Amino acid sequence: MTEKTRDSSSERPDGPPLEVGYVAGSHGVRGTVRVHLHDADSTALNAGRVIQLHRDGTPEGQFEIVSVTAVPGKANRKRVVLSGIDDRDAADALKGTTVKISRAELEPLADGEFYLVDAIGVPVQRERDGQVQALGKVTGITTNGAQDLFEVRWRAPSGAARQWLLPVIPQFVLDQGADRILVDVPLGFLPDELENDS
């Protein structure tokens, strides 16, 4: 799952800290932690950078990264040494925390890029025959190995909550902003009830 992608909207560099992964456990006896990154291509973890650890939405502290090394054969795993974490017990205590980074610490977004996490909670719409059709809201992000996908939840006429997947590619995502994501998907791509909703 990538941290950012391209879009035609303007960038939004401000906002809450960006979640880039989680602490999967400890490594060795000297306090090294194993971090699982959401994006295998992420460059967010660098020596000297300060990360924030959260558990269930509650901050657990800020730590400066001393060093980062790759885990052979696992592109989205890193071994990270944090300042002040000196033994296995301290490292184990961080297992399960989410790793967040202030956006000011990250490289500026290029023109037309946005962070995927910023789409969570944003309504998805399409325009057809001059009318705006509501298609649900983004509730999560996943991947099929080849591309990122928005998990879009909508409520069927029966009242049941349903979900469909939206590939995050320029052909489908026309515009992404704080108030809506405008899409254009091929005929037959949506669930039948949404496809036939006039």
Secondary structure, 3 states (H helix, E strand, C coil): CCCEEECCCCCCCCCCCEEEEEEEEEECCCCEEEEEECCCCCCCCCCCCEEEEEECCEEEEEEEEEEEEEECCEEEEEEEEECCCCCHHHHHCCCCCEEEECHHHCCCCCCCEEEHHHHCCCEEEEEECCEEEEEEEEEEEEECCCCEEEEEEEECCCCCEEEEEEECCCCCEEEECCCCEEECCCCCCCCHHHHCCC
